[in-house]
Amino acid sequence: MKRKHINTNTIKVKLAVLALSTLAVGSCKKDLNLVSQDTITDATFWKTGNDFKLAANNLYNGLNGFGEEDTESDIAFNTPNTVSNGNLQPTENSSEWTNDYGYIRSANNILEKGAGNSDADIKRYVAEARFFRAWYYWRLLRIYGGVPLITKVLQTGDPELFAPRATRIATADQILSDLNTAATDLPVQADLSAPDIGRITKGTAQALASRVALFEGTWEKYRGDASAAKYLDAAVTAAQQVISSGVYSLYKGSGAQSYRYLFIEAGDDSKESILDRRYARNIFGQDAPYMYDQDGYNPTRKMVDMYLDKNGLPITATGSVFHGYNTFTSEYQDRDPRMTQTMIIPGTLTNRVFYPVTKVANWPDKPQRNFNTGYILYKYMSEDPLANNSGRNGSASLFDFDRHLIRYAEVLLNYAEAVYEKNGSIGDNDLNMSINLLRDRVSMPHLTNAFVALNGLDMRTEIRRERTVELCLEGFRYDDLRRWKTAETELPQDVKGIKITGTDWATRAPYSDPSYLTKVDANGFLIAERSRKFDPAKDYLQPLPTKEVAFYAANGKELKQNPGW
């Protein structure tokens, strides 16, 4: 039985009472009895490891739930997205900014209350708080760059209320420092017998460090900054620490279909999971999986064409066994198995999410779907009809499986890329301990230097391809394009889907409608969105909320807006 969910509901109430009590205490005279008899105060809380655990629970609330982040890139589409199509506009407020700084304040409070405490339990939850401070600063860094660094609980009149933006390097360094410090007091592995399995561990901190360091290292490298090397070194080191710990491994419990089952119920609590957003039926759930299917989180032509053929060759390479686009199923044949474990072959029978539950044939528009690219998402589709119906049958609590936020596969990919970017090359031994483990899971040929040379391939391109394929529709592509500085090339391109002209799709509704003659390119591929743009002078970062900028200005201070905004 899956044991899950860190209970954060009661702690919300307790922390709210604590905050109010703390404010009240500040106005009392010294000779009064400040220990409340019927409420939680600073004088009665912060005594035991369990108190710190309850406070730390609140920090898990901000972990990302299921979403459609890759629609901000070029590999997924449902409706036009202002981030990916270049039409983003500044807004007064940002929930990302507000929420992240709220959690940072909560983390700072725990850090201050536990400072200098030698109790092992308290130190563990203080380390969790330090991890989460890094997590939420990472979320700010990735879209805004350098931000104000607040490392204490601010009070009225504190000059840090108007702290200027730190440099992006200072922000990255603060994140990595927190992660390295946190790892010292975090357990190596979660207690699998505990009811709250899923808490932050040493491996979680090290894995996030590998992500942040790789992000910053490649960001700096492709902008000519000399600091790139130190971050790439840090990425290699952090990934090596996770790998050598022996705690984690790839999920293989569902045989040849393990990649697909990893993302639904079977993959929960596996050794591949390093950090999950946890869900439990009738305890905590949401309606995302059905949303992916009906509302659309559809792979694009760009994504589909990245999958290699069964022999490890790009479909455009000489000698590829690619079968072309002529039939409904031909492009799925003899491809990397992750392709058909990520998207459904047209006509395939699956459990449907409408009641009564029956097996139905899947087509881009049937059952009811967004058919704008012609591809059908399979990843995240449960075989449990109750889970798939969450939110559509009057309850969002039936959804049961977790979202993997950090998994071991990503660490392996981080390691391979960091080694290559650091050295300009990567040996076969390093490939065998990283990328080729991922290929082994789906019985794909190994990536080797000899294979790359023999077939005229580029190792960097193949490492990036492997990353995009393995992490498809998990929310990495937008960040990857920006750190590689390729967004200005990739994002302005038309979003395309299935090939209609000259194929079986031209005979099947809705694509048989004559109106689709105006919706295809010169080669007959469906165009889902045209006229996209990307301004490299400003679009690599997003605008800070204008209300925050104005608040600084109204107080004679400056919060610099990102360039071009």
VENRA-V997413 format. One record per residue. RES is the residue in one letter. PSI is psi in whole degrees, -180 to 180 (NA if undefined). OMEGA is omega in degrees with one decimal (* if undefined). NEAR is the number of other C-alpha atoms within 8 Angstrom. Layout:
RES	PSI	OMEGA	NEAR
RES	PSI	OMEGA	NEAR
This chain:
M	137	-179.2	2
K	127	179.0	5
R	119	-174.6	8
K	173	173.2	11
H	115	173.0	13
I	120	-173.8	10
N	116	-178.7	7
T	1	-175.1	11
N	-49	-178.4	6
T	-32	-178.4	7
I	-29	177.9	12
K	-44	-179.9	9
V	-44	-177.5	8
K	-41	-179.7	9
L	-34	177.5	9
A	-44	177.5	8
V	-41	179.8	11
L	-43	-179.3	12
A	-44	179.9	9
L	-40	-179.3	8
S	-38	179.7	12
T	-42	178.0	10
L	-40	-178.8	8
A	-40	-178.8	8
V	-35	-176.9	8
G	-20	-177.0	6
S	0	-177.5	6
C	156	176.3	8
K	154	-173.6	5
K	-27	-174.2	4
D	1	178.8	4
L	155	174.1	6
N	110	-173.7	5
L	-2	-178.7	7
V	107	-179.6	7
S	143	179.9	9
Q	-14	-173.8	4
D	8	176.8	4
T	165	178.5	8
I	128	178.1	12
T	173	175.0	13
D	-28	-178.7	9
A	-24	-178.2	8
T	-21	179.0	9
F	-180	177.3	9
W	36	-179.7	11
K	-36	-171.7	6
T	167	175.5	8
G	-35	180.0	11
N	-35	175.9	8
D	-46	-179.7	10
F	-33	176.9	13
K	-45	178.4	10
L	-42	179.5	10
A	-41	-179.6	11
A	-30	-179.6	14
N	-37	-177.2	12
N	-29	-176.2	10
L	-22	179.1	13
Y	-19	-177.0	9
N	-28	-175.6	7
G	3	177.2	8
L	142	-173.9	7
N	128	171.0	7
G	-176	177.0	6
F	139	179.9	6
G	-165	-176.8	6
E	48	-172.5	9
E	-34	-175.4	11
D	-5	169.9	15
T	-11	173.7	13
E	2	-177.4	11
S	-146	-176.3	12
D	5	-176.1	15
I	-2	178.8	13
A	152	-177.0	14
F	142	164.1	16
N	-61	171.0	11
T	163	-178.8	4
P	133	-177.9	8
N	127	-172.7	8
T	-23	176.8	9
V	-48	-174.7	9
S	-27	-177.4	13
N	3	173.5	14
G	15	-178.5	12
N	17	177.4	8
L	139	178.0	7
Q	148	176.3	5
P	147	177.1	9
T	159	179.8	8
E	-45	-174.4	8
N	157	176.2	10
S	121	178.2	9
S	-32	177.8	7
E	-50	179.9	8
W	-52	-175.7	10
T	-48	-177.0	9
N	-42	-178.4	9
D	-44	179.0	14
Y	-29	174.3	9
G	-45	178.6	8
Y	-35	176.4	13
I	-41	177.1	13
R	-43	178.8	11
S	-41	177.9	9
A	-43	178.4	14
N	-38	-180.0	14
N	-44	178.3	10
I	-42	179.7	13
L	-41	179.3	11
E	-43	-178.0	9
K	-28	-178.3	7
G	4	-176.4	11
A	128	175.8	6
G	-2	-179.1	4
N	132	-176.4	7
S	-4	178.8	6
D	128	-173.6	7
A	-41	179.9	6
D	-44	-179.9	8
I	-42	179.7	15
K	-35	178.9	12
R	-46	-175.8	11
Y	-26	170.2	12
V	-39	177.5	13
A	-37	174.3	14
E	-45	179.6	12
A	-39	179.1	14
R	-40	175.5	15
F	-47	-175.7	13
F	-31	173.8	12
R	-42	176.6	14
A	-42	-178.9	13
W	-47	-176.8	10
Y	-32	172.1	12
Y	-33	175.4	12
W	-42	179.7	11
R	-32	176.9	10
L	-44	-178.9	13
L	-43	-171.5	13
R	-29	-178.5	8
I	-23	-177.1	8
Y	-19	-170.2	12
G	-147	179.5	11
G	141	-178.7	13
V	166	174.8	13
P	129	180.0	8
L	111	-179.5	8
I	116	-176.2	8
T	21	174.1	5
K	166	177.0	8
V	119	-175.5	9
L	145	175.8	8
Q	165	178.1	5
T	129	178.2	4
G	-9	177.9	5
D	132	179.3	7
P	-25	-179.8	6
E	-10	174.6	7
L	-25	179.1	7
F	38	178.9	9
A	135	177.8	9
P	167	176.5	9
R	133	171.1	10
A	162	173.8	10
T	161	179.0	9
R	-32	178.4	10
I	-43	177.8	7
A	-37	178.6	9
T	-46	177.9	15
A	-41	180.0	14
D	-39	177.8	8
Q	-43	179.2	9
I	-49	-177.4	13
L	-36	176.5	12
S	-46	178.3	8
D	-41	-178.8	12
L	-41	179.2	15
N	-40	178.2	11
T	-43	179.9	10
A	-41	-176.4	14
A	-28	-177.9	13
T	-38	-174.0	8
D	8	177.9	10
L	148	178.1	12
P	151	179.6	8
V	-39	-175.5	8
Q	146	177.4	8
A	149	175.1	10
D	107	-174.1	6
L	-12	179.0	5
S	-8	-175.5	5
A	149	178.4	7
P	-17	-178.7	7
D	39	173.3	9
I	142	-178.6	13
G	4	178.5	12
R	167	-178.1	8
I	137	178.9	11
T	176	175.9	12
K	-43	179.5	14
G	-33	177.9	12
T	-46	179.9	11
A	-42	-179.7	14
Q	-39	179.2	15
A	-44	177.5	14
L	-36	176.8	11
A	-39	178.4	14
S	-36	178.9	17
R	-50	-177.0	11
V	-44	-178.1	12
A	-39	176.9	14
L	-43	178.6	14
F	-52	-175.6	11
E	-37	179.8	12
G	-44	179.5	14
T	-34	174.8	13
W	-49	-178.8	13
E	-40	-178.2	12
K	-46	-175.7	12
Y	9	170.7	10
R	13	172.2	7
G	23	-178.1	6
D	134	-177.0	8
A	-16	-178.4	7
S	-6	-176.9	9
A	-41	-173.0	13
A	-42	-176.6	10
K	-34	179.2	8
Y	-39	177.7	12
L	-40	173.7	16
D	-44	-178.9	10
A	-37	179.2	12
A	-44	178.3	17
V	-47	-178.0	13
T	-47	-178.1	9
A	-44	178.9	12
A	-41	177.6	15
Q	-38	179.8	9
Q	-42	179.0	10
V	-45	-178.1	14
I	-47	-176.0	11
S	-14	179.2	6
S	-26	-178.9	7
G	7	-177.0	7
V	-32	-169.6	9
Y	154	175.8	12
S	163	179.8	8
L	144	178.7	10
Y	126	178.4	12
K	18	-173.2	9
G	-7	-179.9	6
S	29	174.8	9
G	-138	-176.5	6
A	-19	-179.4	8
Q	18	-174.7	9
S	-36	-179.8	12
Y	-45	179.9	13
R	-45	-175.1	12
Y	-19	175.5	11
L	-34	-171.8	11
F	3	173.1	15
I	-157	-167.4	13
E	-38	-174.3	11
A	-26	-175.4	9
G	-4	-179.7	10
D	139	176.8	12
D	20	176.8	8
S	169	-179.8	7
K	-6	175.1	11
E	-22	-176.7	12
S	123	176.7	13
I	-39	172.7	14
L	125	-180.0	12
D	149	162.3	11
R	115	-165.2	11
R	143	178.9	10
Y	154	178.4	13
A	136	-178.8	14
R	133	179.3	10
N	10	174.3	7
I	-56	-178.4	8
F	117	-178.4	9
G	179	176.1	14
Q	178	-170.4	10
D	22	-171.0	13
A	-46	-173.3	9
P	-43	178.3	11
Y	-37	177.7	14
M	-42	178.7	9
Y	-39	-174.6	13
D	-56	-174.4	13
Q	-53	-174.8	9
D	-26	171.3	10
G	117	168.2	13
Y	68	-162.8	12
N	130	171.9	14
P	153	-179.5	14
T	171	175.7	15
R	-41	179.8	12
K	-48	-178.8	10
M	-46	-175.1	12
V	-41	-177.3	9
D	-10	176.9	8
M	-24	-178.1	9
Y	130	179.2	13
L	166	170.6	12
D	176	-173.1	14
K	-17	179.2	12
N	5	176.9	9
G	13	-179.8	11
L	145	170.1	10
P	150	-175.1	10
I	-15	178.0	11
T	-3	-175.3	5
A	151	173.4	8
T	130	-179.7	4
G	-5	178.5	5
S	146	178.0	11
V	22	178.4	9
F	135	-174.5	10
H	3	176.7	8
G	-170	-171.5	6
Y	10	-166.8	10
N	-33	-178.6	9
T	174	179.2	9
F	-29	-171.0	10
T	-6	-169.9	9
S	-37	-176.3	10
E	-13	179.0	11
Y	-11	-173.2	9
Q	138	176.0	8
D	46	177.9	9
R	169	171.4	12
D	124	-176.6	13
P	-22	178.8	8
R	-21	178.3	12
M	-50	-177.3	11
T	-3	170.6	11
Q	-3	177.4	12
T	-33	178.5	11
M	153	-173.1	12
I	133	171.9	12
I	127	-178.6	10
P	136	-180.0	11
G	-10	-178.7	7
T	139	176.9	9
L	130	172.9	8
T	164	171.0	9
N	136	-179.5	11
R	157	-173.8	11
V	-10	175.2	10
F	149	172.1	6
Y	145	-3.5	6
P	149	-176.2	4
V	123	176.2	9
T	164	172.2	7
K	131	-178.1	8
V	156	176.6	10
A	136	-177.0	11
N	127	173.8	14
W	163	-176.0	9
P	-34	-177.7	12
D	0	-175.4	9
K	132	-11.4	8
P	180	-169.7	10
Q	118	-175.7	6
R	163	167.6	11
N	118	-172.0	11
F	29	-170.2	9
N	-22	173.5	9
T	-15	-178.4	15
G	-1	178.5	9
Y	150	-171.7	13
I	123	-179.8	14
L	135	175.5	14
Y	-34	178.5	10
K	135	-179.1	9
Y	0	177.9	9
M	112	-178.9	11
S	156	170.8	10
E	2	176.4	7
D	111	-176.2	7
P	-29	177.8	11
L	-43	178.9	9
A	-43	-179.3	11
N	-21	-179.9	14
N	-2	-176.9	14
S	130	176.8	18
G	-20	-178.1	10
R	-11	177.6	9
N	24	175.6	6
G	1	179.0	6
S	132	176.2	8
A	7	-174.2	11
S	4	-179.0	14
L	-18	178.3	14
F	135	-164.7	16
D	-21	-171.8	11
F	161	-170.0	11
D	159	169.0	12
R	125	178.9	10
H	112	-179.5	11
L	-38	172.2	9
I	123	176.5	12
R	161	-172.9	11
Y	-33	178.5	13
A	-41	179.5	10
E	-40	179.9	10
V	-41	177.7	14
L	-42	178.0	13
L	-41	176.8	13
N	-43	-179.2	14
Y	-50	-177.5	14
A	-45	-177.5	14
E	-42	-179.0	11
A	-41	177.4	13
V	-46	-178.7	13
Y	-46	-176.8	11
E	-30	178.5	10
K	-43	-171.2	9
N	-16	-173.8	7
G	8	178.6	7
S	167	176.6	8
I	134	-179.0	10
G	161	-179.8	7
D	-32	178.0	8
N	-41	177.4	6
D	-37	176.0	9
L	-37	-178.7	13
N	-29	179.2	10
M	7	-178.4	9
S	-92	-174.1	12
I	-40	-175.1	14
N	-20	171.0	11
L	-38	177.7	9
L	-40	179.4	11
R	-36	177.6	11
D	-38	-177.9	10
R	-33	-178.1	12
V	16	175.3	12
S	43	174.0	6
M	151	178.3	11
P	152	179.1	9
H	149	169.6	9
L	121	179.5	10
T	162	177.2	8
N	-37	179.2	9
A	-41	179.8	6
F	-41	179.0	8
V	-46	-178.7	12
A	-43	-177.1	8
L	-35	-174.2	7
N	12	176.1	7
G	34	-179.0	6
L	172	178.3	9
D	124	-174.2	7
M	-42	179.8	9
R	-44	179.4	8
T	-41	-177.6	8
E	-35	175.2	9
I	-43	178.8	12
R	-36	177.1	9
R	-46	-178.8	9
E	-40	179.0	10
R	-47	-176.7	10
T	-39	-179.9	10
V	-49	-176.8	11
E	-38	-176.1	9
L	19	-176.4	10
C	129	176.2	10
L	31	173.7	10
E	6	171.4	7
G	20	-177.1	10
F	-22	-165.8	12
R	-41	-179.4	12
Y	-46	178.3	11
D	-40	-178.3	9
D	-46	-179.9	9
L	-35	-178.3	11
R	-40	-179.3	11
R	-31	175.8	12
W	-9	-176.1	10
K	38	176.1	10
T	0	-178.7	9
A	-34	-178.2	11
E	-20	176.1	10
T	-43	-171.8	7
E	-44	-171.5	9
L	-32	179.2	13
P	-11	-178.3	12
Q	149	175.6	10
D	144	171.8	10
V	124	-175.1	13
K	164	-179.7	13
G	-140	-175.8	14
I	159	173.5	10
K	124	-177.8	13
I	-54	-174.8	13
T	128	177.0	10
G	14	-179.7	8
T	174	177.3	12
D	-26	-178.3	10
W	-25	179.5	13
A	-13	-178.3	11
T	-2	-174.2	8
R	134	176.0	8
A	148	1.7	8
P	-4	-171.5	6
Y	-13	177.0	11
S	-11	178.1	10
D	135	-178.3	7
P	-23	-179.7	6
S	-23	-178.1	6
Y	-11	175.7	10
L	-24	179.1	6
T	0	-175.0	5
K	17	179.7	9
V	158	177.5	13
D	-173	-175.4	8
A	-22	179.5	5
N	6	176.2	7
G	8	179.5	10
F	137	178.7	13
L	133	175.4	14
I	117	-179.3	13
A	-29	178.0	11
E	132	176.5	9
R	177	169.4	8
S	37	173.6	8
R	159	-178.6	12
K	163	176.2	10
F	121	179.9	11
D	106	-177.3	9
P	-17	179.0	7
A	-20	-177.9	7
K	-26	-167.4	11
D	-5	175.5	9
Y	-19	173.5	9
L	156	177.1	9
Q	159	-177.8	9
P	141	171.2	12
L	150	177.5	11
P	129	-172.7	12
T	-27	178.6	11
K	-36	177.8	8
E	-42	178.7	11
V	-44	-179.0	13
A	-35	179.2	8
F	-44	176.2	8
Y	-49	-176.2	12
A	-39	-179.2	10
A	-20	179.4	7
N	21	175.9	6
G	19	-179.4	6
K	173	-178.9	8
E	127	168.5	9
L	102	-172.2	11
K	130	175.1	7
Q	155	177.1	8
N	150	-175.9	11
P	137	176.2	6
G	-11	-178.7	5
W	NA	*	7
